[in-house]
Amino acid sequence: MTRIYDYDIVIVGGGPAGLSAGWTAAKRGMSVAIIEREEAIGQTIRTSGVTWIEDAKSFGIPDDYYNKIKNYAFYSPNNYILKSSSKPHAAVLDVRKTYQFLAYQAASAGANIFLKTNVIEGSKDEKGKLVGVRATSMKEDLIFRSKLIIDASGFYSIIGKSVGMVSQWRRFGAGAEYEAYVDKTDSDTWHLMVGHKYSPAGYAWIFPLGDNRVRIGVGIGKPESQADATQRLLELLESKPKPIDQLGRIVPIEFHYGLIPNEGLRSSLVHDNLILVGDAAGQANPLVLEGIRYAIEFGRRAGAIGAQAVIKGDTSREFLKPYEDSTKKDVGSKIGAAIKVQYRWLGLDDDQWDKELEIINELSIEEFLDFVKADFGMSNIIRMATHHPKFAIRQLFDMIKNSRIDLYHIQGN
Ligand SMILES: Cc1cc2nc3c(=O)[nH]c(=O)nc-3n(C[C@H](O)[C@H](O)[C@H](O)COP(=O)(O)OP(=O)(O)OC[C@H]3O[C@@H](n4cnc5c(N)ncnc54)[C@H](O)[C@@H]3O)c2cc1C
């Protein structure tokens, strides 16, 4: 038997992007279905959950949902630097609690959430127009008819692919981590580890959650390296290079694994009756694989413009285009600049990494935070490239400015 539902807006994926889109769309009076294939919101964690306190506050995430960080330690094979700020700026989220907070927010505005429901593809009418999605639940086949679909399915962009709008990401990061008990940890210091000793193309991390809890993991860039992230994580726990050796006993409690696109924004974010958001749209900072705040922010934007389109009775690509334009304007060049730094980093050998840390160490704490957040607009880059008192930093930002890598050519999607 096939059950049919009718909604104004159907959202595929109950991650931060889909839940945030569901909230803003439902708030505007839309009937909204958020479809999630897992049994619970935030059931499988695919992220390390680092974000920024300022953003978490602006999203209304309660401050007891995250651990605050004010020291940022970096290790290369033969170097170590520590950047510190007087007050904390970074946050390590309790990911499950945060995503469920977003789910309750969406539900309280009127959105329905369908759990354990797997979307298979977009469904089209006889003219080939996207008019809903086909899904399966535990006991039946389902058709969700809707005026607009928001694809928030993350890395796999299930609907974008099913209408032929996008193809599978070719550049991406694979990450494996344990959430673990450790004997010793400093709850306001994160540790990032770079160089081949840690990751053949990426970095390793220790993110503290407070109370002897840490997330300890490793990310590996594809296709640059064929190494398996899980295997690498196990090797690191076995060999215990610095600073992992300082944690004492490490007792894994939960394993996390995920993939994150690493090509910048999709060249197109909208289609007739369709919006892509979050990882499905490539809305993440590829430098440090950070996408949660982008997913929430652009999810909210997608839900709002989607509702506006439904209310006006025009869900065409043209009507939805301002969403694409504003996303490109707000983060396109920042993500592009982050990709350029990433290319530089991927080319560094261990000795060069030791020197790169010296350059990072020259940044003021404010510059450093902007750098890690990829919060540098073009005018900032030009200012740093021409006027920064430190020569090495002028060189770094000159490289970003002059790089010929064109984000939209890399994408090819
Ligand atoms: C190893 C790793 C570490 C990371 N660390 C950080 C970090 O520290 N900080 C940070 O900000 N970002 C981090 N990220 C990135 C961040 O997790 C993502 O950018 C963010 O989760 C994107 O949110 P989303 O809602 O777009 O997608 P997702 O969080 O992937 O959510 C998509 C949802 O859609 C569901 N879904 C998929 N297909 C279907 C289907 N066919 N039918 C129904 N449901 C479906 C999935 O089950 C999932 O719940 C990390 C990523 C990885 C891989």
The ligand as a Gaussian input file, in Angstrom:
#p B3LYP/6-31G(d) Opt

LIG

0 1
 C       34.289000      14.027000      10.687000
 C       33.540000      15.322000      10.609000
 C       33.740000      16.275000      11.589000
 C       33.049000      17.480000      11.530000
 N       33.261000      18.398000      12.505000
 C       32.584000      19.552000      12.479000
 C       32.752000      20.496000      13.514000
 O       33.523000      20.283000      14.453000
 N       32.021000      21.638000      13.455000
 C       31.162000      21.900000      12.426000
 O       30.535000      22.964000      12.406000
 N       31.000000      21.019000      11.424000
 C       31.672000      19.853000      11.438000
 N       31.474000      18.946000      10.445000
 C       30.543000      19.279000       9.363000
 C       29.102000      19.239000       9.824000
 O       28.850000      18.038000      10.502000
 C       28.167000      19.363000       8.639000
 O       28.560000      20.472000       7.858000
 C       26.724000      19.516000       9.076000
 O       26.313000      18.383000       9.797000
 C       25.811000      19.712000       7.876000
 O       24.472000      19.665000       8.282000
 P       23.329000      19.150000       7.275000
 O       22.058000      19.298000       8.029000
 O       23.508000      19.799000       5.970000
 O       23.664000      17.616000       7.027000
 P       23.683000      16.391000       8.027000
 O       24.085000      16.816000       9.383000
 O       24.501000      15.342000       7.348000
 O       22.171000      15.930000       8.096000
 C       21.551000      15.273000       7.020000
 C       20.414000      14.421000       7.557000
 O       19.708000      13.876000       6.471000
 C       19.401000      12.532000       6.736000
 N       19.246000      11.859000       5.460000
 C       20.193000      11.659000       4.516000
 N       19.682000      10.992000       3.470000
 C       18.377000      10.781000       3.744000
 C       17.310000      10.123000       3.058000
 N       17.514000       9.543000       1.870000
 N       16.085000      10.075000       3.627000
 C       15.880000      10.651000       4.846000
 N       16.845000      11.254000       5.550000
 C       18.081000      11.333000       5.003000
 C       20.600000      12.041000       7.543000
 O       20.285000      10.895000       8.317000
 C       20.926000      13.259000       8.397000
 O       20.232000      13.243000       9.625000
 C       32.157000      17.727000      10.464000
 C       31.952000      16.763000       9.483000
 C       32.643000      15.579000       9.550000
 C       32.422000      14.549000       8.493000

